[in-house]
Amino acid sequence: MPSYDGGHHAIKGFAFQFDASLLQVLANPTETVELEGAQDIGVQCYHIQVKHRSSNYHLSRISRAVQQMMEQFASNQRAKLILYCHFTDQTPGTTLKLSKHDLDKALDKHADKYSDDTKDWFIKSFTVVFAADFQTQFRTVLDQLRRVLRARNEVEAICWHAVIHSHLRDVIFERPMGERKISLNDLKDLVHDARAAVFEASYAQICGHAEYLQLLRNEYKSRTAHIPPIERLFIVEYDSKTHTLDLVDIAASLQRRYFAGTSPAPYISFRGPTDLTEIKHALWQSRLHFHDGFDYGGAEFSPASIVSPQLPGYGIKLLDFAMLDQLTDHMKMHEVHDFYLTNPAFNPFDEARVRHAIIESPTDLFEIFRGRV
């Protein structure tokens, strides 16, 4: 564990160690990295201890770490040992090999415990690596997150950094020694699962809601005038504060954007407290024609009917959210776009490309889909 010099030095040391661990995971894509095992970090036969000091280098300041690593080496002389540390007077990237004299000084009263042969092999297997300060290392980690995990920008990389550090803490504190292992695939899965729930909310909090909506608008902005003719489902969550006419305007925006040329009418599913009949009535009053899978008044819902080619002028397919799963055997949905207020919606279309996006209000969609392109 990092040295606790007290106050902000403890925080720096803790952050420095976590980022050093994260760099090892990102730099070893095919390996499993052990955290807080025999040393702070373990990769293959390499064992790494991490220290951050806001002071100049002196042999005495690494003596305790050398003693711990020597003790491990005595029981496993195949190990390769690295002391990864920051001192304010040392150039990042430089390395140091201890002399026999320096090793004896660092071992102090424990020097006589080990044979000269063991000490000689330890000197060959042990390296001190001087690293940058924790802020510079943090920037390096962000760059690696953008490159390896393909974070779209620095803000997203910061979000993933926070999520991953929380996970690493759980690994260290909740798993027994020997099971504190993590791989790059674990990080990829973690980022994938957290994207909808964490990134959007964090981005909006860090950068502001307006910039977040601009991010979504850019994502949905059409790259060409042509709308690919594929089946799309838009799920929009709303609450009791949402006016029915706002939902009508959202439906109209989606119709204008996606019901173009040969592109089929978009499927729209509103999920919220209002009876769907009220929304349908408002759509008809606004002369926004839709097909809902009910062929006549009092008829049963027909999945086959709603997936059939739309009637002339009917640019929306309106779906009750509770009936979505009835369509899975009747059509192939290509894309599902879920705009949610609290929790992402369940998606029954396993083969569809899914995009979850958190919103503050359904009216956010006016900004996201503003204009035709």
N, C-alpha and C positions, 0 to 999 in steps of 0.2 A: 504494500500500500504506500501511497505518497507520504512524505514526511510532513508532519503538522507543525509548522513554525508558529502557528497562531494566526487568527484573523484571516485577512485576505490571502496570506501565503498558503494557508491550508486549502482555500478554494482554488487558487492557482495550481497547486500541486495535484489536487484531485482532477481538475479539468485537463491538466497536462497529461496525466496518466491515461485518462479515457481517450483522449485524442491520439495518443501514441498507440493505444490498443486498436483504435479504429483504423489508423494508417496501416497497421500490420494486416488487418483483415482485407482492406482494399488493395494492398500490394501483393497479396497471396491468394488470388482468386480460386485456386484449386485446393487450397489447404484449409484445415480446421485450426483455428487459433484458440488456445486455452488461456483463460483469464484467471488471475489469482490462483495459480496452481503452485508448482514448486517455486516459481518466481512470478512477477507481475504478469508477464506475457510469455506464452510458449508457442513456437512455430517450428514444426518438425523437431530437429534436435537442438534448436536454438531456444535459449531461455533468456528473457529480457527483464531487467529491473529498471524502473523509471523513477527519476528524481528531478525536481525542479527547485532550483535555489536562486534567490534574489541576492546573490553575493558572488564574490570572486572565488575562483577554484583554489582549493587546498586539499591535499591528500587526506587530511583528517575528516573532511566533509563527505568523503565517499567510503571511509573505513568500515562503517557498519554494513554497508551494502556489499563490500568486498568480502567481509567475514561471512555473511549469509550465503553468498554465491560460492565461496570456497568450501563451505560445509556441504553444499549440494554436490559440488564437483568431486569431493572425496568419495562420495557414494556412487557416482556415475561419471566416470572420466571420459565418456563419449560425448558429453554435453558441450555445446558451444554457448558461451556466456557473453552477454552484452549488457553493459551499464549505459543506458540511454539517459542523458542528463543535460540540464541547462545551467550554465554559470554565466554571469554577466560579462566576464572578461575573456570568454572563450569563443572562437569563431565557429559558427554553426557549420557542421559538415566535417570538421576535423576529428581525428581519432587519436587515442593515446594507448600505448602498450606499457604496462607496468614493468619496471625492472625488478630483479630479485630483492634488492634493497628496499624498494618502495612497497613490495608485497609484504615483506616482513614487518615494516613499519605499520602498514594498514591492519595486518593481523594482530599486531600488538602482543598481548599476553597469550594469544592462541597460536602464535607462530610455531611453537614447538610441537604442536599436535600433529603436524603434517611433515612427511618426508620430503627431502630435497627433490626427489623424482616427481612426487605429486605436485610440488610447487612449480617445477619446470613445465610440466604439462598444463597446469592451470594458466601460467603466463602465456603459453602458446594459444590457449583456447579462450582467453578472456580479452575483451576489447572495451574501452571506454569510448563512446560516441557522443560528441558534444552537439546538442541540438539547439534550434532557435527557441526564443521565448514562447510562452504559451499562446500569445496573440498571433504571432507569425505562424506558429504551427496550426492554429485554428484556421487561418486563411488557407493554408495548404490543404487541410482536411476539406474545406468547402470546395476548393478547386477539384479535389479528387472525387467528391460526391457528384459534382457536375459532370465530370468525365465518365466515371465508372457507373454511377446509378442514373446518369442522364437527367439530373435536375435541370429544369428549364432555365433557371436563373439563380442568382445568389439568394434571393429570398426563399425560394423553394429549398435550396441546399441548407439554409439555416433551419428551416422547419424539419428537414430530415435529420439534421444533426441533433436537434432536441429529442426527437422521437427515438433515435438510435441510442443516445446516451441514457435515456430512461430505461430502454431495454437492457443495456449492458449492466446498469445498476441492479436490475432484477436478476440477471444471470448470476452476478457475483453474490448477492445477498440471499437469494432464494434457493440456489443449487449447492449441493455439497461439493467439496473439492474433488476434482477428477471429472466432474460433469459440467464444469463452467466453460463450455466450448461454443464457439460461434464461427460461422463461415460466411462467405460473401453471398451465397444463396439464401442464407437466413436473413441477411440484411435486405436483399431484393424482395423476399416474401413480406418482410416487415413493412417496407416502403409501399409495396403494392396494396397491402391490406389497409394501411393507414391513409392512403392518398385522399380518399373522399372525406374521411372523418376529420383529418388533421390539417392537411395542407390548405384546403380552401378556407377553413376557419382561421388558421394561423396567418395566412396571407392577408385576409381581410383585416385582421387585428393589427398586423404589423404595418401594412402599407395603406390601409384605409379602404373603406367599402367602395368608393368610386373607382379606385385603381383596380380593385379586384374585379369589378364589373367590366372594366375595360379589358382586363385579361381574358375574361370569358367571351366578351364580344369579339376580340381578336381570334380567339380559338374557333368561334363559330362563323367567323367572316368567310364568305365564299371566296375561294381563290380564282374562280372563273365565273363567267355568266351562266354556265351550264350547271344545272342541279342533277346530280347522278340519280337515275331512276331506281331507287331502292326503297324497301319498306322501312319506315321509321316510326318509333313509338316515343311520345313525349309524356312523361309522368310529372304532374305538377302538384305539389302539396300546398294546401292553403289552410288558413285557420278562420276562426269566427270573425276576425277583423276584416277579412277580405270581402269586398263588394262583388256581387255577382257580375256586374258589368265589367269589372276588371278581368274576370275570367273570360268573358266574351271577347274582350279586346286581345287577350293573350291568344285565344283560338284564332282570331283574325290575323294576328301577327305571324303565327306559325303557318297558316294557310297561304298568306302572301309569300312567305319565304320558300316553302317547300312544295306547294302545289303548282308546279310550273312545267310547261312543256310536256314531256312524257313521264315526268316523275309522278308516282301515285300520291293520292291524298295522304297526309300524315295521320297516324293514329294518335289521339289525345286522350289521356286518362287523368281526370282530376281526382285527387284524394283529399277529403276533408269533411267537415261537419254538415255541409249543405246537401239537401236531397238533390240527386242528379236531375230530377224532373224540373226543378226550378231553374237549373242551368240550361237545360234543353229549351225550356219556354223562353228564356232570355235570348238564346241563340236564334230561335225562330223569329222573335220579334225584331231582332236586328237583321233579319233576312240573311243570316249566315247558315246556309243549308248544310246538313250533315247526315251521315248514315250511322245508325247505332246498333244494327243487327236485329232490330225488331221490325218485321215486315208490315205490320199493321197493329192497330190498337188492341191490346190484350194478348198479342202473340208471344210465344216463348222466344227467348234469345236464341238466335241462329248464328253460330260461328261461321258456317259456310256462307251465309248471306253477307256478313260484314266484310269478309275477305274477297268477295267477288268484285269485279271491276266497278268502280264508283259510278253512280248515276251522273248524267250531264249536269254540271253546275254544283255538284255536291263535293266540296273541296276539303271536307273533314270527315274522319271516321272517329266517332266519339264512343269511348269504351268505359264501362263501369269497371273501376279498379278491381273489384272482387271477381270479375269474370275474365281477367287476363289469361289465366291458365287454361281456359277453354279453347284458346286459339292455337295452342302449341302443336296440336295434331293437324291443323288445317292450313298452316302457312309457315314460312321462314322469315322471321324478323331479322333484319340486318343490323339495325342500330336501336339502342334503347338509351334515351336521354332522361335522366331522373333529376329533377330540381326539387330539393327537399328542404324543409324548415328545421326538422329535428333529427330524424334518422333516415338513412337511405332506404328506398323502397326495395322490396323483394322483386327480383327479376326472374320470371319463369322461362325465359328464352335463353337456353344455355349457349347456343351458338352465336348469339348476337354480340356485337361490340357494345359495351356498356360504358356510359359516362355518368357519374354521379357528381352533382355540384350543389353545395349548400347555398341557400339564399336567405336574405332577411325577410323578404316579402315576395309573393308572386309577381308583383309589379316590377321587380328587378328584370323580368324577362323583356319588358319594353325596351330597356337599354341594351340588353344582350342581343335582341333580334331587331333592333332599330334599323329601318331601311331595308332595302332589298338585298344588298350585298355587304 
